[in-house]
Amino acid sequence: EPILGKVKTRLAQGITAESTLILYQAFIKDVAHLCLSTPVDARFLYYAAPTQKIPFLDQFRKQFILQRQEGQDLGERMLRCFQQCKKEGYEKVVVIGSDCLTMTSEDVIKAFKVLDDHDYVIGPSTDGGFYLIGAHKPHKTMFHHVQWGGETTFQQTYKNLTALQQKIFTLMPKSDIDRIDDLYTFAKEVENKRTALYTKAALNDICKNF
């Protein structure tokens, strides 16, 4: 749930907390639009919030199954997601984040497709993390000893998957938005593309106020 001063704190070091909140809300709208453009059997929105009230995310309740995240760190929360979806009978599960705005529905469709003959699919981000991970056979050791938010996040996760001796497919690297420099890179990359329209509009409005 987007809360002033509590989201994208590294990005907020370069712009105001109010602008960061506006951008993060736009991120969520763009990722939701991407998901709705992807033909799948079910769409889940896993959220974190300090209370039961989620006034911003409530707008997606008709289109997504909303679930509160469970777990001590990001790896445990994602693993719970995989396990729950598999328990409910979904054969292939793909998890994406909310801050890779150059990702397209075609990327997600491809991730599901490669899971027809691979056990895992992962999309590395240029900062050392990953923007997407999918599993046909999720395993409890997928995220063991992974340092989250660092330059080795993808490397450590990939090492865990390799140790399982399963088939892994790696997507093309993409950039996500964590810091102000990432925002500049994003703006140049999508300047002439019809993608991430909510974020582009929010960024234009913010720039007008400087």
Secondary structure, 3 states (H helix, E strand, C coil): CCCCCCCCCCHHHCCCHHHHHHHHHHHHHHHHHHHHCCCCCCCEEEECCCCCCCCCHHHHCCCCEEEECCCCCHHHHHHHHHHHHHHCCCCCEEEECCCCCCCCHHHHHHHHHHCCCCCEEEEEECCCCEEEEEECCCCCCCCCCCCCCCCCHHHHHHHHHHHCCCCEEECCCECCCCCHHHHHHHHHHCCCCCCCHHHHHHHHHHHHCC
